[in-house]
Amino acid sequence: MKTWKSKRGVYLIAEVGGNHEGDFEKAIELAELACKSGADAVKFQIYSADSLVSKMEEPKRHAHFKKLELLPEQHIALAEICRDNGVTYTASVWDMNALEWIDPYMKFYKIGSGDLTAYPILEKIAKIGKPIILSTGLATLEEIKETVQFLQSIKDRYKQRDYLALLQCTTSYPNIESEANLRVMKTLKKEFSLTVGYSDHTRDSYAAQIAVAMGAEILELHFTDNKLRENFRDHQISFTNNDIQKLVGDLERIKTLEGSPIKEPTKGEIKSGHIKSFRRGVYALRDITKEEIIDEYNSGLLRPKQDLDLDAYKDWEGKKLNRSVKKFHRIDQSFLY
């Protein structure tokens, strides 16, 4: 099972989130654009305002999320659009009543940073047993450890890389570059031996590119059709169709540049002949007569390489020549005794 497998080596999630602003026709348009962008998965958020924000404590935020609600049948229609385009549909499910009707369309679940410590929600999703991606914004390392242990206590499969992934994330909109903290990915990989990635909230693609170069296996990027929309904050930190298509090309180039971890001469180095032409061999620095002893005054190292092993340089110093050698001619192993 390869849950987050991608032909480019990085699993790319286009996060529509609330960028549809409650307009179902816009949600359809964004889903179709995201499917065509090259993303591996398209992600939405499923919630009702009443199950997410206290209307008494934060009435403005409650009204904001109320405006962004989509109906169950609308979410299902979006999932079917993704499926028809051969792209994975997923969602952050913030309303537990939605699990029953959305689960048939879910390959994996995404837990947003705000729910990292919401153990009753974590438990319900983990009991389903499908793979989980967990964003780690707002969290300390200790909190992440506790959540990972909690998920693994529910199902042992969450000890496997294909069942649990951790995303470095900074929950700011936009996220300033000095707080991206991409090195946290290395900490997560070392601590948990799970799949690790990055959820981006910066203004351009640079952090995403660096994250991949640093080993991110999953990228989550907000998605819109127009970054200049001002009536909802997420547009400015989002990628457009063209942005993602360009990023896909950049990611392929990064993976090409990463190459192989095995250190050995490349095909190009071998074909070019540089192993010989760039390395040095032993040469006479003046005319040397037969029976003369080789030393640093009559011999030295020049390009190109010959068959005398330079690792044994000290061994051949002091040996005699069995023939004469003209100045700037090579000295081969067979010339010594």
Secondary structure, DSSP 4 states (H G I P E B T S, - for coil): --TT--TTSSEEEEEEETTTTT-HHHHHHHHHHHHHTT-SEEEEEE--GGGTS-TTT-HHHHHHHHHH---HHHHHHHHHHHHHTT-EEEEEE--GGGHHHHGGG-SSEEE-GGGTT-HHHHHHHHHH---EEEE-TT--HHHHHHHHHHHHHH-GGGGSTTTEEEEEE---SSPPGGG--TTHHHHHHHHH-SEEEEEE-SSSSHHHHHHHHTT-SEEEEEB-S-TT--SSGGGGG-B-HHHHHHHHHHHHHHHHHH--SS-S--HHHHHHTHHHHTS-EEEESS-B-TTPBP-TTTEEEESSP-SS-GGGHHHHTTPBBSS-B-TT-B--GGGB-
